[in-house]
Amino acid sequence: MLAIRLDSDIEERLERLAKLTGRTKTYYAREAILEHLEDLEDIYLATERLKSPGKIHSAEEVKRELGL
């Protein structure tokens, strides 16, 4: 269960879309979350990774390690 507060203009747009399409506001809220959740997770992981980037390898080191 989730409760969110929306600005009145967003609430009105959502209500209008729901009425025009015969779907619920909940349907569109769920679709919006699902559409962007993976991107938000990726941003979080990238930000965390940037805090401690680890060792940087030169092209020569990589070639040598791979036997190229």
Distance bins in CASP14 RR format, pairs under 12 A and 6 or more apart:
PFRMAT RR
TARGET T0000
AUTHOR 0000-0000-0000
RMODE 2
METHOD distances of the structure
MODEL  1
1 26 0 0 0 0 0 1 0 0 0 0 0
2 26 0 0 0 0 1 0 0 0 0 0 0
2 29 0 0 0 0 1 0 0 0 0 0 0
2 30 0 0 0 0 1 0 0 0 0 0 0
2 33 0 0 0 0 1 0 0 0 0 0 0
3 26 0 0 0 0 0 1 0 0 0 0 0
3 29 0 0 0 0 0 1 0 0 0 0 0
4 10 0 0 0 0 0 1 0 0 0 0 0
4 11 0 0 0 0 0 1 0 0 0 0 0
4 14 0 0 0 0 0 1 0 0 0 0 0
4 25 0 0 0 0 0 1 0 0 0 0 0
4 26 0 0 0 0 0 1 0 0 0 0 0
4 29 1 0 0 1 0 0 0 0 0 0 0
4 30 0 0 0 0 0 1 0 0 0 0 0
4 32 0 0 0 0 0 1 0 0 0 0 0
4 33 0 0 0 0 1 0 0 0 0 0 0
5 11 0 0 0 0 1 0 0 0 0 0 0
5 29 0 0 0 0 0 1 0 0 0 0 0
6 12 0 0 0 0 1 0 0 0 0 0 0
6 13 0 0 0 0 1 0 0 0 0 0 0
6 14 1 0 0 1 0 0 0 0 0 0 0
6 15 0 0 0 0 1 0 0 0 0 0 0
6 25 0 0 0 0 1 0 0 0 0 0 0
6 28 0 0 0 0 0 1 0 0 0 0 0
6 29 0 0 0 0 1 0 0 0 0 0 0
6 32 0 0 0 0 0 1 0 0 0 0 0
7 13 0 0 0 0 1 0 0 0 0 0 0
7 14 0 0 0 0 0 1 0 0 0 0 0
8 14 0 0 0 0 0 1 0 0 0 0 0
8 15 0 0 0 0 0 1 0 0 0 0 0
9 15 0 0 0 0 0 1 0 0 0 0 0
9 16 0 0 0 0 0 1 0 0 0 0 0
10 16 0 0 0 0 0 1 0 0 0 0 0
10 17 0 0 0 0 0 1 0 0 0 0 0
10 25 0 0 0 0 0 1 0 0 0 0 0
10 28 0 0 0 0 0 1 0 0 0 0 0
10 29 0 0 0 0 0 1 0 0 0 0 0
10 32 0 0 0 0 0 1 0 0 0 0 0
11 17 0 0 0 0 0 1 0 0 0 0 0
11 18 0 0 0 0 0 1 0 0 0 0 0
11 25 0 0 0 0 1 0 0 0 0 0 0
11 28 0 0 0 0 0 1 0 0 0 0 0
11 29 0 0 0 0 0 1 0 0 0 0 0
12 18 0 0 0 0 0 1 0 0 0 0 0
12 19 0 0 0 0 0 1 0 0 0 0 0
12 25 0 0 0 0 0 1 0 0 0 0 0
13 19 0 0 0 0 0 1 0 0 0 0 0
13 20 0 0 0 0 0 1 0 0 0 0 0
13 25 0 0 0 0 0 1 0 0 0 0 0
13 28 0 0 0 0 1 0 0 0 0 0 0
13 29 0 0 0 0 0 1 0 0 0 0 0
13 32 0 0 0 0 0 1 0 0 0 0 0
14 20 0 0 0 0 0 1 0 0 0 0 0
14 21 0 0 0 0 0 1 0 0 0 0 0
14 23 0 0 0 0 0 1 0 0 0 0 0
14 24 0 0 0 0 1 0 0 0 0 0 0
14 25 1 0 1 0 0 0 0 0 0 0 0
14 26 0 0 0 0 1 0 0 0 0 0 0
14 27 0 0 0 0 0 1 0 0 0 0 0
14 28 1 0 1 0 0 0 0 0 0 0 0
14 29 1 0 0 1 0 0 0 0 0 0 0
14 30 0 0 0 0 0 1 0 0 0 0 0
14 31 0 0 0 0 0 1 0 0 0 0 0
14 32 0 0 0 0 1 0 0 0 0 0 0
15 21 0 0 0 0 0 1 0 0 0 0 0
15 22 0 0 0 0 0 1 0 0 0 0 0
15 23 0 0 0 0 0 1 0 0 0 0 0
15 24 0 0 0 0 0 1 0 0 0 0 0
15 25 1 0 0 1 0 0 0 0 0 0 0
15 26 0 0 0 0 0 1 0 0 0 0 0
15 28 0 0 0 0 1 0 0 0 0 0 0
15 29 0 0 0 0 0 1 0 0 0 0 0
16 22 0 0 0 0 0 1 0 0 0 0 0
16 23 0 0 0 0 0 1 0 0 0 0 0
16 25 0 0 0 0 0 1 0 0 0 0 0
16 28 0 0 0 0 0 1 0 0 0 0 0
17 23 1 0 0 1 0 0 0 0 0 0 0
17 24 0 0 0 0 0 1 0 0 0 0 0
17 25 0 0 0 0 1 0 0 0 0 0 0
17 27 0 0 0 0 1 0 0 0 0 0 0
17 28 1 0 0 1 0 0 0 0 0 0 0
17 29 0 0 0 0 0 1 0 0 0 0 0
17 31 0 0 0 0 0 1 0 0 0 0 0
17 32 0 0 0 0 0 1 0 0 0 0 0
18 24 1 0 1 0 0 0 0 0 0 0 0
18 25 1 0 1 0 0 0 0 0 0 0 0
18 26 0 0 0 0 1 0 0 0 0 0 0
18 27 1 0 0 1 0 0 0 0 0 0 0
18 28 1 0 0 1 0 0 0 0 0 0 0
18 29 0 0 0 0 1 0 0 0 0 0 0
18 31 0 0 0 0 0 1 0 0 0 0 0
19 25 0 0 0 0 1 0 0 0 0 0 0
19 28 0 0 0 0 0 1 0 0 0 0 0
20 28 0 0 0 0 0 1 0 0 0 0 0
21 27 0 0 0 0 1 0 0 0 0 0 0
21 28 0 0 0 0 1 0 0 0 0 0 0
21 31 0 0 0 0 0 1 0 0 0 0 0
22 28 0 0 0 0 0 1 0 0 0 0 0
23 29 0 0 0 0 0 1 0 0 0 0 0
23 30 0 0 0 0 0 1 0 0 0 0 0
23 31 0 0 0 0 1 0 0 0 0 0 0
24 30 0 0 0 0 1 0 0 0 0 0 0
24 31 0 0 0 0 0 1 0 0 0 0 0
25 31 0 0 0 0 0 1 0 0 0 0 0
25 32 0 0 0 0 0 1 0 0 0 0 0
26 32 0 0 0 0 0 1 0 0 0 0 0
26 33 0 0 0 0 0 1 0 0 0 0 0
27 33 0 0 0 0 0 1 0 0 0 0 0
27 34 0 0 0 0 0 1 0 0 0 0 0
28 34 0 0 0 0 0 1 0 0 0 0 0
28 35 0 0 0 0 0 1 0 0 0 0 0
29 35 0 0 0 0 0 1 0 0 0 0 0
29 36 0 0 0 0 0 1 0 0 0 0 0
30 36 0 0 0 0 0 1 0 0 0 0 0
30 37 0 0 0 0 0 1 0 0 0 0 0
31 37 0 0 0 0 0 1 0 0 0 0 0
32 39 0 0 0 0 0 1 0 0 0 0 0
32 40 0 0 0 0 0 1 0 0 0 0 0
33 39 0 0 0 0 0 1 0 0 0 0 0
33 40 0 0 0 0 1 0 0 0 0 0 0
33 41 0 0 0 0 0 1 0 0 0 0 0
34 40 0 0 0 0 0 1 0 0 0 0 0
34 41 0 0 0 0 0 1 0 0 0 0 0
36 42 0 0 0 0 0 1 0 0 0 0 0
36 43 0 0 0 0 1 0 0 0 0 0 0
37 43 0 0 0 0 0 1 0 0 0 0 0
37 44 0 0 0 0 0 1 0 0 0 0 0
38 44 0 0 0 0 0 1 0 0 0 0 0
38 45 0 0 0 0 0 1 0 0 0 0 0
39 45 0 0 0 0 0 1 0 0 0 0 0
39 46 0 0 0 0 0 1 0 0 0 0 0
40 46 0 0 0 0 0 1 0 0 0 0 0
40 47 0 0 0 0 0 1 0 0 0 0 0
41 47 0 0 0 0 0 1 0 0 0 0 0
41 48 0 0 0 0 0 1 0 0 0 0 0
42 48 0 0 0 0 0 1 0 0 0 0 0
42 49 0 0 0 0 0 1 0 0 0 0 0
43 49 0 0 0 0 0 1 0 0 0 0 0
43 50 0 0 0 0 0 1 0 0 0 0 0
44 50 0 0 0 0 0 1 0 0 0 0 0
44 51 0 0 0 0 0 1 0 0 0 0 0
45 51 0 0 0 0 0 1 0 0 0 0 0
46 53 0 0 0 0 0 1 0 0 0 0 0
47 53 0 0 0 0 0 1 0 0 0 0 0
55 61 0 0 0 0 1 0 0 0 0 0 0
55 62 0 0 0 0 0 1 0 0 0 0 0
55 65 0 0 0 0 0 1 0 0 0 0 0
56 62 0 0 0 0 0 1 0 0 0 0 0
57 63 0 0 0 0 1 0 0 0 0 0 0
57 64 0 0 0 0 1 0 0 0 0 0 0
57 65 1 0 0 1 0 0 0 0 0 0 0
57 66 0 0 0 0 0 1 0 0 0 0 0
58 64 0 0 0 0 1 0 0 0 0 0 0
58 65 0 0 0 0 0 1 0 0 0 0 0
59 65 0 0 0 0 0 1 0 0 0 0 0
59 66 0 0 0 0 0 1 0 0 0 0 0
59 68 0 0 0 0 1 0 0 0 0 0 0
60 66 0 0 0 0 0 1 0 0 0 0 0
60 67 0 0 0 0 0 1 0 0 0 0 0
60 68 0 0 0 0 1 0 0 0 0 0 0
61 67 0 0 0 0 0 1 0 0 0 0 0
61 68 0 0 0 0 0 1 0 0 0 0 0
62 68 0 0 0 0 1 0 0 0 0 0 0
END
